[in-house]
Amino acid sequence: MTYLSLIAIACSLIVALGALGASIGIAMVGSNHLESSARQPELIGPLQTKLFLIAGLIDAAFLIGAQLPCCLPSLNRSKVNRYFRFV
């Protein structure tokens, strides 16, 4: 295996596990929303607003995390050293 193939495998694992975590997080938020809406129906409006806000933040965190592995193969050691001084 070459260096680039290992980077491709690592990037795909990062994106896949990030998608899995985001989908589990949104599912947990949705199930808790349904449970709390069944207990107190008068709070459906405020709870739904918070549900969409939290789901958007979870999805945004996944999309930001998915950008990093896409940029990794294009970086080489000299570019990284220019921005981050490793000791």
PDB file of N, CA, C and O in Angstrom:
ATOM      1  N   MET A   1       0.834  -1.179   0.000  1.00  0.00           N
ATOM      2  CA  MET A   1       0.000   0.000   0.000  1.00  0.00           C
ATOM      3  C   MET A   1       0.878   1.242   0.000  1.00  0.00           C
ATOM      4  O   MET A   1       1.905   1.314   0.676  1.00  0.00           O
ATOM      5  N   THR A   2       0.444   2.191  -0.766  1.00  0.00           N
ATOM      6  CA  THR A   2       1.207   3.426  -0.823  1.00  0.00           C
ATOM      7  C   THR A   2       0.700   4.406   0.233  1.00  0.00           C
ATOM      8  O   THR A   2      -0.325   4.193   0.881  1.00  0.00           O
ATOM      9  N   TYR A   3       1.445   5.462   0.372  1.00  0.00           N
ATOM     10  CA  TYR A   3       1.113   6.503   1.344  1.00  0.00           C
ATOM     11  C   TYR A   3      -0.251   7.131   1.033  1.00  0.00           C
ATOM     12  O   TYR A   3      -1.048   7.364   1.942  1.00  0.00           O
ATOM     13  N   LEU A   4      -0.517   7.401  -0.237  1.00  0.00           N
ATOM     14  CA  LEU A   4      -1.781   8.028  -0.612  1.00  0.00           C
ATOM     15  C   LEU A   4      -2.971   7.106  -0.414  1.00  0.00           C
ATOM     16  O   LEU A   4      -4.062   7.574  -0.091  1.00  0.00           O
ATOM     17  N   SER A   5      -2.785   5.804  -0.599  1.00  0.00           N
ATOM     18  CA  SER A   5      -3.902   4.891  -0.369  1.00  0.00           C
ATOM     19  C   SER A   5      -4.250   4.816   1.109  1.00  0.00           C
ATOM     20  O   SER A   5      -5.421   4.700   1.468  1.00  0.00           O
ATOM     21  N   LEU A   6      -3.231   4.881   1.972  1.00  0.00           N
ATOM     22  CA  LEU A   6      -3.510   4.893   3.407  1.00  0.00           C
ATOM     23  C   LEU A   6      -4.220   6.177   3.826  1.00  0.00           C
ATOM     24  O   LEU A   6      -5.091   6.152   4.695  1.00  0.00           O
ATOM     25  N   ILE A   7      -3.855   7.288   3.217  1.00  0.00           N
ATOM     26  CA  ILE A   7      -4.541   8.547   3.508  1.00  0.00           C
ATOM     27  C   ILE A   7      -5.996   8.471   3.048  1.00  0.00           C
ATOM     28  O   ILE A   7      -6.889   8.961   3.739  1.00  0.00           O
ATOM     29  N   ALA A   8      -6.239   7.868   1.898  1.00  0.00           N
ATOM     30  CA  ALA A   8      -7.607   7.745   1.400  1.00  0.00           C
ATOM     31  C   ALA A   8      -8.457   6.878   2.332  1.00  0.00           C
ATOM     32  O   ALA A   8      -9.617   7.193   2.597  1.00  0.00           O
ATOM     33  N   ILE A   9      -7.875   5.793   2.822  1.00  0.00           N
ATOM     34  CA  ILE A   9      -8.604   4.931   3.759  1.00  0.00           C
ATOM     35  C   ILE A   9      -8.882   5.677   5.055  1.00  0.00           C
ATOM     36  O   ILE A   9      -9.985   5.582   5.593  1.00  0.00           O
ATOM     37  N   ALA A  10      -7.912   6.410   5.561  1.00  0.00           N
ATOM     38  CA  ALA A  10      -8.096   7.163   6.805  1.00  0.00           C
ATOM     39  C   ALA A  10      -9.157   8.252   6.629  1.00  0.00           C
ATOM     40  O   ALA A  10      -9.985   8.463   7.515  1.00  0.00           O
ATOM     41  N   CYS A  11      -9.131   8.931   5.502  1.00  0.00           N
ATOM     42  CA  CYS A  11     -10.122   9.977   5.253  1.00  0.00           C
ATOM     43  C   CYS A  11     -11.526   9.409   5.155  1.00  0.00           C
ATOM     44  O   CYS A  11     -12.475   9.994   5.676  1.00  0.00           O
ATOM     45  N   SER A  12     -11.660   8.276   4.490  1.00  0.00           N
ATOM     46  CA  SER A  12     -12.985   7.672   4.381  1.00  0.00           C
ATOM     47  C   SER A  12     -13.488   7.189   5.731  1.00  0.00           C
ATOM     48  O   SER A  12     -14.686   7.274   6.003  1.00  0.00           O
ATOM     49  N   LEU A  13     -12.603   6.685   6.584  1.00  0.00           N
ATOM     50  CA  LEU A  13     -13.016   6.278   7.926  1.00  0.00           C
ATOM     51  C   LEU A  13     -13.432   7.477   8.767  1.00  0.00           C
ATOM     52  O   LEU A  13     -14.398   7.397   9.527  1.00  0.00           O
ATOM     53  N   ILE A  14     -12.717   8.578   8.640  1.00  0.00           N
ATOM     54  CA  ILE A  14     -13.070   9.781   9.397  1.00  0.00           C
ATOM     55  C   ILE A  14     -14.458  10.272   8.993  1.00  0.00           C
ATOM     56  O   ILE A  14     -15.277  10.596   9.852  1.00  0.00           O
ATOM     57  N   VAL A  15     -14.720  10.327   7.705  1.00  0.00           N
ATOM     58  CA  VAL A  15     -16.017  10.806   7.230  1.00  0.00           C
ATOM     59  C   VAL A  15     -17.124   9.829   7.622  1.00  0.00           C
ATOM     60  O   VAL A  15     -18.202  10.252   8.042  1.00  0.00           O
ATOM     61  N   ALA A  16     -16.867   8.524   7.489  1.00  0.00           N
ATOM     62  CA  ALA A  16     -17.890   7.533   7.808  1.00  0.00           C
ATOM     63  C   ALA A  16     -18.241   7.547   9.290  1.00  0.00           C
ATOM     64  O   ALA A  16     -19.418   7.505   9.647  1.00  0.00           O
ATOM     65  N   LEU A  17     -17.244   7.605  10.146  1.00  0.00           N
ATOM     66  CA  LEU A  17     -17.521   7.619  11.580  1.00  0.00           C
ATOM     67  C   LEU A  17     -18.163   8.939  12.005  1.00  0.00           C
ATOM     68  O   LEU A  17     -18.984   8.961  12.922  1.00  0.00           O
ATOM     69  N   GLY A  18     -17.801  10.024  11.354  1.00  0.00           N
ATOM     70  CA  GLY A  18     -18.459  11.298  11.632  1.00  0.00           C
ATOM     71  C   GLY A  18     -19.928  11.279  11.237  1.00  0.00           C
ATOM     72  O   GLY A  18     -20.774  11.804  11.961  1.00  0.00           O
ATOM     73  N   ALA A  19     -20.233  10.680  10.097  1.00  0.00           N
ATOM     74  CA  ALA A  19     -21.625  10.567   9.659  1.00  0.00           C
ATOM     75  C   ALA A  19     -22.415   9.666  10.600  1.00  0.00           C
ATOM     76  O   ALA A  19     -23.573   9.943  10.913  1.00  0.00           O
ATOM     77  N   LEU A  20     -21.785   8.596  11.046  1.00  0.00           N
ATOM     78  CA  LEU A  20     -22.442   7.692  11.983  1.00  0.00           C
ATOM     79  C   LEU A  20     -22.745   8.410  13.297  1.00  0.00           C
ATOM     80  O   LEU A  20     -23.849   8.288  13.829  1.00  0.00           O
ATOM     81  N   GLY A  21     -21.783   9.150  13.818  1.00  0.00           N
ATOM     82  CA  GLY A  21     -21.997   9.892  15.053  1.00  0.00           C
ATOM     83  C   GLY A  21     -23.065  10.959  14.919  1.00  0.00           C
ATOM     84  O   GLY A  21     -23.884  11.141  15.820  1.00  0.00           O
ATOM     85  N   ALA A  22     -23.061  11.667  13.793  1.00  0.00           N
ATOM     86  CA  ALA A  22     -24.068  12.712  13.573  1.00  0.00           C
ATOM     87  C   ALA A  22     -25.461  12.108  13.460  1.00  0.00           C
ATOM     88  O   ALA A  22     -26.417  12.662  14.003  1.00  0.00           O
ATOM     89  N   SER A  23     -25.589  10.994  12.772  1.00  0.00           N
ATOM     90  CA  SER A  23     -26.912  10.376  12.623  1.00  0.00           C
ATOM     91  C   SER A  23     -27.413   9.819  13.954  1.00  0.00           C
ATOM     92  O   SER A  23     -28.605   9.902  14.248  1.00  0.00           O
ATOM     93  N   ILE A  24     -26.523   9.257  14.754  1.00  0.00           N
ATOM     94  CA  ILE A  24     -26.933   8.776  16.082  1.00  0.00           C
ATOM     95  C   ILE A  24     -27.345   9.955  16.963  1.00  0.00           C
ATOM     96  O   ILE A  24     -28.336   9.871  17.689  1.00  0.00           O
ATOM     97  N   GLY A  25     -26.591  11.046  16.903  1.00  0.00           N
ATOM     98  CA  GLY A  25     -26.925  12.227  17.698  1.00  0.00           C
ATOM     99  C   GLY A  25     -28.273  12.814  17.322  1.00  0.00           C
ATOM    100  O   GLY A  25     -29.064  13.156  18.201  1.00  0.00           O
ATOM    101  N   ILE A  26     -28.548  12.937  16.033  1.00  0.00           N
ATOM    102  CA  ILE A  26     -29.835  13.481  15.589  1.00  0.00           C
ATOM    103  C   ILE A  26     -30.969  12.529  15.957  1.00  0.00           C
ATOM    104  O   ILE A  26     -32.057  12.979  16.316  1.00  0.00           O
ATOM    105  N   ALA A  27     -30.732  11.224  15.874  1.00  0.00           N
ATOM    106  CA  ALA A  27     -31.760  10.253  16.262  1.00  0.00           C
ATOM    107  C   ALA A  27     -32.076  10.343  17.751  1.00  0.00           C
ATOM    108  O   ALA A  27     -33.239  10.259  18.147  1.00  0.00           O
ATOM    109  N   MET A  28     -31.045  10.514  18.574  1.00  0.00           N
ATOM    110  CA  MET A  28     -31.279  10.644  20.016  1.00  0.00           C
ATOM    111  C   MET A  28     -32.039  11.930  20.347  1.00  0.00           C
ATOM    112  O   MET A  28     -32.934  11.926  21.193  1.00  0.00           O
ATOM    113  N   VAL A  29     -31.683  13.023  19.684  1.00  0.00           N
ATOM    114  CA  VAL A  29     -32.393  14.283  19.912  1.00  0.00           C
ATOM    115  C   VAL A  29     -33.850  14.155  19.470  1.00  0.00           C
ATOM    116  O   VAL A  29     -34.755  14.633  20.155  1.00  0.00           O
ATOM    117  N   GLY A  30     -34.073  13.515  18.335  1.00  0.00           N
ATOM    118  CA  GLY A  30     -35.439  13.333  17.839  1.00  0.00           C
ATOM    119  C   GLY A  30     -36.281  12.454  18.748  1.00  0.00           C
ATOM    120  O   GLY A  30     -37.454  12.748  18.978  1.00  0.00           O
ATOM    121  N   SER A  31     -35.701  11.381  19.267  1.00  0.00           N
ATOM    122  CA  SER A  31     -36.473  10.501  20.152  1.00  0.00           C
ATOM    123  C   SER A  31     -36.791  11.205  21.462  1.00  0.00           C
ATOM    124  O   SER A  31     -37.887  11.048  21.999  1.00  0.00           O
ATOM    125  N   ASN A  32     -35.837  11.984  21.984  1.00  0.00           N
ATOM    126  CA  ASN A  32     -36.125  12.734  23.207  1.00  0.00           C
ATOM    127  C   ASN A  32     -37.163  13.825  22.969  1.00  0.00           C
ATOM    128  O   ASN A  32     -37.950  14.138  23.862  1.00  0.00           O
ATOM    129  N   HIS A  33     -37.169  14.402  21.776  1.00  0.00           N
ATOM    130  CA  HIS A  33     -38.185  15.396  21.431  1.00  0.00           C
ATOM    131  C   HIS A  33     -39.569  14.759  21.413  1.00  0.00           C
ATOM    132  O   HIS A  33     -40.519  15.325  21.955  1.00  0.00           O
ATOM    133  N   LEU A  34     -39.690  13.594  20.799  1.00  0.00           N
ATOM    134  CA  LEU A  34     -40.988  12.923  20.771  1.00  0.00           C
ATOM    135  C   LEU A  34     -41.458  12.538  22.165  1.00  0.00           C
ATOM    136  O   LEU A  34     -42.641  12.655  22.485  1.00  0.00           O
ATOM    137  N   GLU A  35     -40.527  12.080  22.989  1.00  0.00           N
ATOM    138  CA  GLU A  35     -40.883  11.685  24.352  1.00  0.00           C
ATOM    139  C   GLU A  35     -41.353  12.893  25.171  1.00  0.00           C
ATOM    140  O   GLU A  35     -42.362  12.813  25.872  1.00  0.00           O
ATOM    141  N   SER A  36     -40.633  13.993  25.084  1.00  0.00           N
ATOM    142  CA  SER A  36     -41.026  15.175  25.850  1.00  0.00           C
ATOM    143  C   SER A  36     -42.289  15.819  25.293  1.00  0.00           C
ATOM    144  O   SER A  36     -43.059  16.409  26.050  1.00  0.00           O
ATOM    145  N   SER A  37     -42.517  15.718  23.990  1.00  0.00           N
ATOM    146  CA  SER A  37     -43.752  16.248  23.401  1.00  0.00           C
ATOM    147  C   SER A  37     -44.962  15.433  23.840  1.00  0.00           C
ATOM    148  O   SER A  37     -46.051  15.981  24.009  1.00  0.00           O
ATOM    149  N   ALA A  38     -44.779  14.139  24.024  1.00  0.00           N
ATOM    150  CA  ALA A  38     -45.880  13.306  24.489  1.00  0.00           C
ATOM    151  C   ALA A  38     -46.210  13.592  25.954  1.00  0.00           C
ATOM    152  O   ALA A  38     -47.365  13.493  26.368  1.00  0.00           O
ATOM    153  N   ARG A  39     -45.195  13.943  26.728  1.00  0.00           N
ATOM    154  CA  ARG A  39     -45.438  14.234  28.141  1.00  0.00           C
ATOM    155  C   ARG A  39     -46.066  15.606  28.350  1.00  0.00           C
ATOM    156  O   ARG A  39     -46.952  15.757  29.191  1.00  0.00           O
ATOM    157  N   GLN A  40     -45.621  16.603  27.600  1.00  0.00           N
ATOM    158  CA  GLN A  40     -46.140  17.966  27.737  1.00  0.00           C
ATOM    159  C   GLN A  40     -46.457  18.546  26.365  1.00  0.00           C
ATOM    160  O   GLN A  40     -45.622  19.229  25.773  1.00  0.00           O
ATOM    161  N   PRO A  41     -47.647  18.282  25.859  1.00  0.00           N
ATOM    162  CA  PRO A  41     -47.997  18.744  24.503  1.00  0.00           C
ATOM    163  C   PRO A  41     -48.013  20.264  24.352  1.00  0.00           C
ATOM    164  O   PRO A  41     -47.888  20.763  23.233  1.00  0.00           O
ATOM    165  N   GLU A  42     -48.163  21.005  25.436  1.00  0.00           N
ATOM    166  CA  GLU A  42     -48.203  22.467  25.323  1.00  0.00           C
ATOM    167  C   GLU A  42     -46.835  23.059  25.012  1.00  0.00           C
ATOM    168  O   GLU A  42     -46.743  24.235  24.659  1.00  0.00           O
ATOM    169  N   LEU A  43     -45.772  22.272  25.136  1.00  0.00           N
ATOM    170  CA  LEU A  43     -44.422  22.763  24.860  1.00  0.00           C
ATOM    171  C   LEU A  43     -43.888  22.326  23.496  1.00  0.00           C
ATOM    172  O   LEU A  43     -42.684  22.406  23.253  1.00  0.00           O
ATOM    173  N   ILE A  44     -44.752  21.872  22.617  1.00  0.00           N
ATOM    174  CA  ILE A  44     -44.292  21.365  21.315  1.00  0.00           C
ATOM    175  C   ILE A  44     -43.599  22.463  20.508  1.00  0.00           C
ATOM    176  O   ILE A  44     -42.574  22.200  19.878  1.00  0.00           O
ATOM    177  N   GLY A  45     -44.129  23.678  20.514  1.00  0.00           N
ATOM    178  CA  GLY A  45     -43.537  24.770  19.737  1.00  0.00           C
ATOM    179  C   GLY A  45     -42.109  25.103  20.147  1.00  0.00           C
ATOM    180  O   GLY A  45     -41.209  25.067  19.307  1.00  0.00           O
ATOM    181  N   PRO A  46     -41.875  25.430  21.434  1.00  0.00           N
ATOM    182  CA  PRO A  46     -40.492  25.724  21.849  1.00  0.00           C
ATOM    183  C   PRO A  46     -39.551  24.533  21.713  1.00  0.00           C
ATOM    184  O   PRO A  46     -38.375  24.690  21.386  1.00  0.00           O
ATOM    185  N   LEU A  47     -40.084  23.341  21.967  1.00  0.00           N
ATOM    186  CA  LEU A  47     -39.228  22.154  21.835  1.00  0.00           C
ATOM    187  C   LEU A  47     -38.841  21.897  20.387  1.00  0.00           C
ATOM    188  O   LEU A  47     -37.723  21.469  20.100  1.00  0.00           O
ATOM    189  N   GLN A  48     -39.783  22.164  19.469  1.00  0.00           N
ATOM    190  CA  GLN A  48     -39.480  21.934  18.062  1.00  0.00           C
ATOM    191  C   GLN A  48     -38.420  22.921  17.564  1.00  0.00           C
ATOM    192  O   GLN A  48     -37.563  22.566  16.754  1.00  0.00           O
ATOM    193  N   THR A  49     -38.487  24.156  18.054  1.00  0.00           N
ATOM    194  CA  THR A  49     -37.466  25.144  17.694  1.00  0.00           C
ATOM    195  C   THR A  49     -36.091  24.681  18.160  1.00  0.00           C
ATOM    196  O   THR A  49     -35.114  24.762  17.416  1.00  0.00           O
ATOM    197  N   LYS A  50     -36.025  24.196  19.395  1.00  0.00           N
ATOM    198  CA  LYS A  50     -34.752  23.719  19.933  1.00  0.00           C
ATOM    199  C   LYS A  50     -34.280  22.464  19.204  1.00  0.00           C
ATOM    200  O   LYS A  50     -33.080  22.267  19.013  1.00  0.00           O
ATOM    201  N   LEU A  51     -35.232  21.610  18.795  1.00  0.00           N
ATOM    202  CA  LEU A  51     -34.866  20.405  18.045  1.00  0.00           C
ATOM    203  C   LEU A  51     -34.180  20.767  16.738  1.00  0.00           C
ATOM    204  O   LEU A  51     -33.139  20.201  16.404  1.00  0.00           O
ATOM    205  N   PHE A  52     -34.758  21.709  15.994  1.00  0.00           N
ATOM    206  CA  PHE A  52     -34.166  22.080  14.710  1.00  0.00           C
ATOM    207  C   PHE A  52     -32.826  22.793  14.891  1.00  0.00           C
ATOM    208  O   PHE A  52     -31.923  22.638  14.069  1.00  0.00           O
ATOM    209  N   LEU A  53     -32.698  23.568  15.958  1.00  0.00           N
ATOM    210  CA  LEU A  53     -31.429  24.242  16.237  1.00  0.00           C
ATOM    211  C   LEU A  53     -30.332  23.224  16.549  1.00  0.00           C
ATOM    212  O   LEU A  53     -29.229  23.310  16.010  1.00  0.00           O
ATOM    213  N   ILE A  54     -30.634  22.273  17.410  1.00  0.00           N
ATOM    214  CA  ILE A  54     -29.643  21.253  17.786  1.00  0.00           C
ATOM    215  C   ILE A  54     -29.307  20.366  16.586  1.00  0.00           C
ATOM    216  O   ILE A  54     -28.140  20.041  16.369  1.00  0.00           O
ATOM    217  N   ALA A  55     -30.313  19.973  15.807  1.00  0.00           N
ATOM    218  CA  ALA A  55     -30.056  19.128  14.632  1.00  0.00           C
ATOM    219  C   ALA A  55     -29.184  19.870  13.616  1.00  0.00           C
ATOM    220  O   ALA A  55     -28.310  19.267  12.993  1.00  0.00           O
ATOM    221  N   GLY A  56     -29.416  21.160  13.448  1.00  0.00           N
ATOM    222  CA  GLY A  56     -28.581  21.951  12.539  1.00  0.00           C
ATOM    223  C   GLY A  56     -27.147  22.060  13.021  1.00  0.00           C
ATOM    224  O   GLY A  56     -26.212  21.999  12.222  1.00  0.00           O
ATOM    225  N   LEU A  57     -26.969  22.221  14.330  1.00  0.00           N
ATOM    226  CA  LEU A  57     -25.610  22.305  14.867  1.00  0.00           C
ATOM    227  C   LEU A  57     -24.878  20.975  14.742  1.00  0.00           C
ATOM    228  O   LEU A  57     -23.686  20.947  14.436  1.00  0.00           O
ATOM    229  N   ILE A  58     -25.581  19.882  14.975  1.00  0.00           N
ATOM    230  CA  ILE A  58     -24.951  18.560  14.829  1.00  0.00           C
ATOM    231  C   ILE A  58     -24.542  18.338  13.377  1.00  0.00           C
ATOM    232  O   ILE A  58     -23.445  17.856  13.097  1.00  0.00           O
ATOM    233  N   ASP A  59     -25.433  18.694  12.462  1.00  0.00           N
ATOM    234  CA  ASP A  59     -25.135  18.509  11.042  1.00  0.00           C
ATOM    235  C   ASP A  59     -23.996  19.433  10.601  1.00  0.00           C
ATOM    236  O   ASP A  59     -23.151  19.035   9.800  1.00  0.00           O
ATOM    237  N   ALA A  60     -23.972  20.653  11.117  1.00  0.00           N
ATOM    238  CA  ALA A  60     -22.889  21.571  10.765  1.00  0.00           C
ATOM    239  C   ALA A  60     -21.548  21.075  11.290  1.00  0.00           C
ATOM    240  O   ALA A  60     -20.524  21.206  10.619  1.00  0.00           O
ATOM    241  N   ALA A  61     -21.559  20.506  12.491  1.00  0.00           N
ATOM    242  CA  ALA A  61     -20.312  19.972  13.040  1.00  0.00           C
ATOM    243  C   ALA A  61     -19.798  18.823  12.188  1.00  0.00           C
ATOM    244  O   ALA A  61     -18.591  18.687  11.991  1.00  0.00           O
ATOM    245  N   PHE A  62     -20.708  17.993  11.682  1.00  0.00           N
ATOM    246  CA  PHE A  62     -20.276  16.909  10.795  1.00  0.00           C
ATOM    247  C   PHE A  62     -19.712  17.457   9.491  1.00  0.00           C
ATOM    248  O   PHE A  62     -18.687  16.974   9.009  1.00  0.00           O
ATOM    249  N   LEU A  63     -20.369  18.459   8.918  1.00  0.00           N
ATOM    250  CA  LEU A  63     -19.886  19.003   7.646  1.00  0.00           C
ATOM    251  C   LEU A  63     -18.530  19.679   7.804  1.00  0.00           C
ATOM    252  O   LEU A  63     -17.684  19.590   6.914  1.00  0.00           O
ATOM    253  N   ILE A  64     -18.318  20.351   8.927  1.00  0.00           N
ATOM    254  CA  ILE A  64     -17.007  20.953   9.171  1.00  0.00           C
ATOM    255  C   ILE A  64     -15.962  19.854   9.342  1.00  0.00           C
ATOM    256  O   ILE A  64     -14.850  19.964   8.825  1.00  0.00           O
ATOM    257  N   GLY A  65     -16.319  18.798  10.066  1.00  0.00           N
ATOM    258  CA  GLY A  65     -15.397  17.687  10.249  1.00  0.00           C
ATOM    259  C   GLY A  65     -15.124  16.930   8.971  1.00  0.00           C
ATOM    260  O   GLY A  65     -14.058  16.332   8.826  1.00  0.00           O
ATOM    261  N   ALA A  66     -16.056  16.941   8.043  1.00  0.00           N
ATOM    262  CA  ALA A  66     -15.861  16.241   6.777  1.00  0.00           C
ATOM    263  C   ALA A  66     -14.948  17.008   5.835  1.00  0.00           C
ATOM    264  O   ALA A  66     -14.393  16.425   4.903  1.00  0.00           O
ATOM    265  N   GLN A  67     -14.784  18.304   6.062  1.00  0.00           N
ATOM    266  CA  GLN A  67     -13.909  19.095   5.206  1.00  0.00           C
ATOM    267  C   GLN A  67     -12.439  18.803   5.448  1.00  0.00           C
ATOM    268  O   GLN A  67     -11.639  18.833   4.513  1.00  0.00           O
ATOM    269  N   LEU A  68     -12.075  18.521   6.688  1.00  0.00           N
ATOM    270  CA  LEU A  68     -10.670  18.289   7.017  1.00  0.00           C
ATOM    271  C   LEU A  68     -10.075  17.094   6.275  1.00  0.00           C
ATOM    272  O   LEU A  68      -8.999  17.237   5.694  1.00  0.00           O
ATOM    273  N   PRO A  69     -10.716  15.922   6.263  1.00  0.00           N
ATOM    274  CA  PRO A  69     -10.111  14.807   5.525  1.00  0.00           C
ATOM    275  C   PRO A  69     -10.030  15.047   4.018  1.00  0.00           C
ATOM    276  O   PRO A  69      -9.169  14.484   3.342  1.00  0.00           O
ATOM    277  N   CYS A  70     -10.922  15.879   3.498  1.00  0.00           N
ATOM    278  CA  CYS A  70     -10.859  16.171   2.064  1.00  0.00           C
ATOM    279  C   CYS A  70      -9.647  17.030   1.733  1.00  0.00           C
ATOM    280  O   CYS A  70      -9.140  16.982   0.612  1.00  0.00           O
ATOM    281  N   CYS A  71      -9.179  17.817   2.698  1.00  0.00           N
ATOM    282  CA  CYS A  71      -8.031  18.685   2.470  1.00  0.00           C
ATOM    283  C   CYS A  71      -6.707  17.997   2.788  1.00  0.00           C
ATOM    284  O   CYS A  71      -5.657  18.455   2.338  1.00  0.00           O
ATOM    285  N   LEU A  72      -6.734  16.921   3.543  1.00  0.00           N
ATOM    286  CA  LEU A  72      -5.493  16.277   3.965  1.00  0.00           C
ATOM    287  C   LEU A  72      -4.605  15.783   2.822  1.00  0.00           C
ATOM    288  O   LEU A  72      -3.395  16.002   2.876  1.00  0.00           O
ATOM    289  N   PRO A  73      -5.141  15.130   1.795  1.00  0.00           N
ATOM    290  CA  PRO A  73      -4.236  14.631   0.749  1.00  0.00           C
ATOM    291  C   PRO A  73      -3.513  15.737  -0.013  1.00  0.00           C
ATOM    292  O   PRO A  73      -2.437  15.501  -0.562  1.00  0.00           O
ATOM    293  N   SER A  74      -4.080  16.926  -0.057  1.00  0.00           N
ATOM    294  CA  SER A  74      -3.439  17.994  -0.822  1.00  0.00           C
ATOM    295  C   SER A  74      -2.333  18.693  -0.028  1.00  0.00           C
ATOM    296  O   SER A  74      -1.565  19.472  -0.593  1.00  0.00           O
ATOM    297  N   LEU A  75      -2.249  18.423   1.262  1.00  0.00           N
ATOM    298  CA  LEU A  75      -1.202  19.050   2.067  1.00  0.00           C
ATOM    299  C   LEU A  75       0.064  18.207   2.037  1.00  0.00           C
ATOM    300  O   LEU A  75       0.004  16.978   2.087  1.00  0.00           O
ATOM    301  N   ASN A  76       1.165  18.850   1.959  1.00  0.00           N
ATOM    302  CA  ASN A  76       2.422  18.135   2.131  1.00  0.00           C
ATOM    303  C   ASN A  76       3.131  18.708   3.352  1.00  0.00           C
ATOM    304  O   ASN A  76       2.676  19.692   3.934  1.00  0.00           O
ATOM    305  N   ARG A  77       4.217  18.106   3.730  1.00  0.00           N
ATOM    306  CA  ARG A  77       4.872  18.454   4.991  1.00  0.00           C
ATOM    307  C   ARG A  77       5.389  19.900   5.001  1.00  0.00           C
ATOM    308  O   ARG A  77       5.384  20.535   6.056  1.00  0.00           O
ATOM    309  N   SER A  78       5.821  20.422   3.890  1.00  0.00           N
ATOM    310  CA  SER A  78       6.354  21.790   3.883  1.00  0.00           C
ATOM    311  C   SER A  78       5.243  22.813   4.116  1.00  0.00           C
ATOM    312  O   SER A  78       5.460  23.808   4.808  1.00  0.00           O
ATOM    313  N   LYS A  79       4.045  22.580   3.542  1.00  0.00           N
ATOM    314  CA  LYS A  79       2.941  23.495   3.778  1.00  0.00           C
ATOM    315  C   LYS A  79       2.488  23.451   5.226  1.00  0.00           C
ATOM    316  O   LYS A  79       2.166  24.482   5.817  1.00  0.00           O
ATOM    317  N   VAL A  80       2.465  22.264   5.790  1.00  0.00           N
ATOM    318  CA  VAL A  80       2.049  22.132   7.181  1.00  0.00           C
ATOM    319  C   VAL A  80       3.056  22.813   8.092  1.00  0.00           C
ATOM    320  O   VAL A  80       2.663  23.503   9.033  1.00  0.00           O
ATOM    321  N   ASN A  81       4.337  22.637   7.834  1.00  0.00           N
ATOM    322  CA  ASN A  81       5.364  23.264   8.658  1.00  0.00           C
ATOM    323  C   ASN A  81       5.340  24.786   8.554  1.00  0.00           C
ATOM    324  O   ASN A  81       5.728  25.481   9.493  1.00  0.00           O
ATOM    325  N   ARG A  82       4.894  25.294   7.434  1.00  0.00           N
ATOM    326  CA  ARG A  82       4.841  26.726   7.274  1.00  0.00           C
ATOM    327  C   ARG A  82       3.795  27.339   8.214  1.00  0.00           C
ATOM    328  O   ARG A  82       4.010  28.418   8.766  1.00  0.00           O
ATOM    329  N   TYR A  83       2.659  26.643   8.393  1.00  0.00           N
ATOM    330  CA  TYR A  83       1.581  27.172   9.216  1.00  0.00           C
ATOM    331  C   TYR A  83       1.709  26.766  10.681  1.00  0.00           C
ATOM    332  O   TYR A  83       1.361  27.543  11.571  1.00  0.00           O
ATOM    333  N   PHE A  84       2.196  25.574  10.935  1.00  0.00           N
ATOM    334  CA  PHE A  84       2.330  25.096  12.300  1.00  0.00           C
ATOM    335  C   PHE A  84       3.785  24.721  12.525  1.00  0.00           C
ATOM    336  O   PHE A  84       4.315  23.843  11.844  1.00  0.00           O
ATOM    337  N   ARG A  85       4.410  25.358  13.444  1.00  0.00           N
ATOM    338  CA  ARG A  85       5.810  25.077  13.746  1.00  0.00           C
ATOM    339  C   ARG A  85       5.909  23.896  14.691  1.00  0.00           C
ATOM    340  O   ARG A  85       5.657  24.024  15.889  1.00  0.00           O
ATOM    341  N   PHE A  86       6.283  22.726  14.138  1.00  0.00           N
ATOM    342  CA  PHE A  86       6.452  21.529  14.958  1.00  0.00           C
ATOM    343  C   PHE A  86       7.818  21.539  15.595  1.00  0.00           C
ATOM    344  O   PHE A  86       8.802  21.953  14.983  1.00  0.00           O
ATOM    345  N   VAL A  87       7.871  21.089  16.801  1.00  0.00           N
ATOM    346  CA  VAL A  87       9.150  21.035  17.521  1.00  0.00           C
ATOM    347  C   VAL A  87       9.760  19.671  17.336  1.00  0.00           C
ATOM    348  O   VAL A  87      10.842  19.403  17.857  1.00  0.00           O
TER     349      VAL A  87
END
